[in-house]
Protein backbone atom coordinates (compact mmCIF):
# COMPACT_ATOMS: atom_id res chain seq x y z
CA UNK A 1 0.00 0.00 0.00
CA UNK A 2 2.96 2.36 0.49
CA UNK A 3 3.82 2.22 -3.20
CA UNK A 4 0.40 3.48 -4.37
CA UNK A 5 1.05 7.21 -3.57
CA UNK A 6 4.47 6.94 -5.22
CA UNK A 7 2.89 5.44 -8.32
CA UNK A 8 0.30 8.27 -8.49
CA UNK A 9 3.07 10.87 -8.16
CA UNK A 10 5.08 9.19 -10.91
CA UNK A 11 2.04 9.13 -13.25
CA UNK A 12 1.29 12.81 -12.49
CA UNK A 13 4.92 13.70 -13.23
CA UNK A 14 4.82 11.86 -16.56
CA UNK A 15 1.54 13.59 -17.52
CA UNK A 16 3.00 17.04 -16.75
CA UNK A 17 6.14 16.26 -18.75
CA UNK A 18 4.03 15.06 -21.72
CA UNK A 19 1.80 18.17 -21.83
CA UNK A 20 4.74 20.56 -21.41
CA UNK A 21 6.75 18.96 -24.21
CA UNK A 22 3.67 18.93 -26.44
CA UNK A 23 3.04 22.67 -26.04
CA UNK A 24 6.73 23.44 -26.62
CA UNK A 25 6.71 21.37 -29.81
CA UNK A 26 3.59 23.22 -30.97
CA UNK A 27 5.30 26.60 -30.38
CA UNK A 28 8.36 25.45 -32.33
CA UNK A 29 6.20 24.38 -35.27
CA UNK A 30 4.38 27.75 -35.28
CA UNK A 31 7.70 29.63 -35.23
CA UNK A 32 9.09 27.49 -38.05
CA UNK A 33 5.99 28.05 -40.18
CA UNK A 34 6.27 31.80 -39.46
CA UNK A 35 9.89 31.84 -40.66
CA UNK A 36 9.05 29.69 -43.69
CA UNK A 37 6.25 32.04 -44.75
CA UNK A 38 8.58 35.06 -44.64
CA UNK A 39 9.01 36.78 -48.03
CA UNK A 40 10.56 40.01 -49.35
CA UNK A 41 8.53 43.04 -48.31
CA UNK A 42 7.53 41.67 -44.91
CA UNK A 43 8.24 43.79 -41.85
CA UNK A 44 10.28 41.98 -39.18
CA UNK A 45 11.70 42.55 -35.72
CA UNK A 46 14.92 40.79 -34.70
CA UNK A 47 15.60 39.31 -31.27
CA UNK A 48 17.79 42.38 -30.64
CA UNK A 49 14.86 44.73 -31.30
CA UNK A 50 15.91 45.95 -34.76
CA UNK A 51 12.96 46.76 -37.04
CA UNK A 52 13.37 46.29 -40.78
CA UNK A 53 11.89 45.05 -44.03
CA UNK A 54 12.97 41.78 -45.65
CA UNK A 55 14.92 42.52 -48.81
CA UNK A 56 16.32 39.09 -49.72
CA UNK A 57 16.11 35.54 -48.37
CA UNK A 58 18.95 33.06 -48.91
CA UNK A 59 17.64 29.56 -48.20
CA UNK A 60 21.05 27.93 -48.79
CA UNK A 61 22.83 29.95 -46.09
CA UNK A 62 19.59 30.34 -44.07
CA UNK A 63 20.06 34.09 -43.88
CA UNK A 64 17.85 37.13 -44.40
CA UNK A 65 18.92 40.55 -45.69
CA UNK A 66 17.01 43.35 -43.96
CA UNK A 67 16.51 46.87 -45.25
CA UNK A 68 16.65 49.22 -42.27
CA UNK A 69 15.94 52.62 -43.81
CA UNK A 70 18.49 52.19 -46.58
CA UNK A 71 21.04 50.17 -44.59
CA UNK A 72 21.15 46.52 -45.62
CA UNK A 73 22.06 44.02 -42.88
CA UNK A 74 22.37 40.25 -43.15
CA UNK A 75 20.94 38.17 -40.29
CA UNK A 76 20.52 34.49 -39.57
CA UNK A 77 16.88 33.41 -39.91
CA UNK A 78 16.90 32.28 -36.28
CA UNK A 79 17.47 35.92 -35.24
CA UNK A 80 14.00 36.92 -36.48
CA UNK A 81 11.54 37.35 -33.62
CA UNK A 82 8.33 38.49 -35.33
CA UNK A 83 7.14 38.76 -38.92
CA UNK A 84 4.37 41.09 -40.09
CA UNK A 85 3.19 40.51 -43.66
CA UNK A 86 3.82 43.59 -45.74
CA UNK A 87 3.21 44.83 -49.21
CA UNK A 88 5.79 45.40 -51.88
CA UNK A 89 5.96 49.04 -52.88
CA UNK A 90 6.80 49.72 -56.50
CA UNK A 91 8.37 53.09 -57.20
CA UNK A 92 6.46 55.10 -59.78
CA UNK A 93 8.91 57.20 -61.79
CA UNK A 94 6.22 58.96 -63.81
CA UNK A 95 5.29 62.36 -62.41
CA UNK A 96 1.75 63.54 -62.81
CA UNK A 97 1.17 67.28 -62.88
CA UNK A 98 -2.10 68.69 -61.70
CA UNK A 99 -3.34 71.92 -63.20
CA UNK A 100 -5.77 74.20 -61.45
CA UNK A 101 -9.01 75.00 -63.22
CA UNK A 102 -9.16 78.39 -64.95
CA UNK A 103 -11.96 79.66 -62.70
CA UNK A 104 -9.83 79.51 -59.58
CA UNK A 105 -6.99 81.43 -61.18
CA UNK A 106 -9.36 84.17 -62.34
CA UNK A 107 -11.05 84.35 -58.93
CA UNK A 108 -7.67 84.69 -57.19
CA UNK A 109 -6.62 87.49 -59.57
CA UNK A 110 -9.88 89.34 -58.96
CA UNK A 111 -9.51 88.99 -55.18
CA UNK A 112 -5.91 90.22 -55.26
CA UNK A 113 -6.83 93.26 -57.38
CA UNK A 114 -9.75 94.10 -55.08
CA UNK A 115 -7.53 93.89 -52.01
CA UNK A 116 -4.84 96.06 -53.62
CA UNK A 117 -7.49 98.66 -54.58
CA UNK A 118 -8.76 98.72 -51.01
CA UNK A 119 -5.24 99.21 -49.68
CA UNK A 120 -4.59 102.04 -52.15
CA UNK A 121 -7.83 103.79 -51.10
CA UNK A 122 -6.95 103.60 -47.42
CA UNK A 123 -3.46 104.98 -48.08
CA UNK A 124 -4.90 107.95 -49.98
CA UNK A 125 -7.19 108.91 -47.10
Secondary structure, DSSP 8 states (H G I E B T S, - for coil): -HHHHHHHHHHHHHHHHHHHHHHHHHHHHHHHHHHHT--TT-EEEETT--EEEEEEEETTTTEEEEEETTEEEEEEGGGEEEEE-----------------HHHHHHHHHHHHHHHHHHHHHHH-
